[in-house]
Amino acid sequence: MKSITKKYTNGEVTIIWKPDVCSHSAICFRGLPEVFDPRERPWIRPENSTTDDIINQVKKCPSGALSYYMNEGE
């Protein structure tokens, strides 16, 4: 079975989401609802916040379903 990985970027940082790993704790949604909103599609909208705020919130993900990398040249 192949795992799904989704990527979302604001140009500076790319958020990686692994839905198979997600524990649905909603820490991302409660901490940064302008970016993480499971009621919307796409549910991750990194253009709605700063790169620093996104990184700080992604680091709080308890399951490791969210991670990030900085885009080239940034």
C-alpha positions as CSV (number, residue, x, y, z in Angstrom):
1,M,0.0,0.0,0.0
2,K,1.4,3.4,-1.1
3,S,1.3,6.2,1.4
4,I,0.0,9.6,0.4
5,T,2.1,12.7,0.8
6,K,0.7,16.2,0.0
7,K,2.7,19.4,-0.3
8,Y,1.6,23.0,0.1
9,T,3.9,26.0,-0.3
10,N,3.9,29.8,0.2
11,G,7.0,30.2,-2.0
12,E,9.4,30.2,1.0
13,V,8.5,27.1,2.9
14,T,6.7,23.9,1.8
15,I,4.5,22.0,4.2
16,I,4.4,18.3,3.9
17,W,1.3,16.4,5.1
18,K,1.1,12.7,5.5
19,P,-2.6,11.9,6.1
20,D,-1.8,8.2,7.0
21,V,0.2,9.4,10.0
22,C,-2.1,12.2,11.2
23,S,-3.6,11.6,14.6
24,H,-6.2,14.4,14.1
25,S,-5.3,16.1,17.3
26,A,-6.3,19.5,15.8
27,I,-3.3,21.2,17.3
28,C,-2.5,22.7,13.9
29,F,-6.0,24.0,13.5
30,R,-6.3,25.5,17.0
31,G,-2.8,27.1,16.7
32,L,-3.0,28.5,13.2
33,P,-6.5,28.3,11.8
34,E,-5.8,30.8,9.0
35,V,-3.5,28.1,7.5
36,F,-4.9,24.8,8.8
37,D,-8.7,24.5,8.3
38,P,-10.1,21.0,7.7
39,R,-13.4,22.5,6.7
40,E,-11.8,24.1,3.6
41,R,-10.3,22.6,0.4
42,P,-7.4,22.7,0.2
43,W,-7.3,22.5,4.0
44,I,-3.7,23.8,4.2
45,R,-3.3,27.4,2.9
46,P,0.3,28.5,3.7
47,E,-0.2,31.8,1.8
48,N,-2.3,33.0,4.7
49,S,0.5,33.3,7.3
50,T,4.2,34.0,7.7
51,T,6.9,31.4,7.1
52,D,8.0,31.7,10.8
53,D,4.5,31.2,12.1
54,I,4.0,28.1,9.9
55,I,7.3,26.6,10.9
56,N,6.6,27.1,14.6
57,Q,3.1,25.5,14.3
58,V,4.3,22.5,12.2
59,K,6.9,21.8,14.9
60,K,4.1,21.3,17.4
61,C,2.5,18.4,15.4
62,P,2.5,15.5,17.8
63,S,2.2,12.7,15.2
64,G,4.8,13.9,12.8
65,A,2.2,14.0,10.0
66,L,3.2,17.6,9.3
67,S,6.8,18.6,8.4
68,Y,8.4,21.3,6.3
69,Y,11.4,22.2,4.2
70,M,12.7,25.6,3.1
71,N,12.5,26.1,-0.7
72,E,15.6,26.6,-2.7
73,G,17.0,30.1,-2.8
74,E,15.3,31.2,0.3
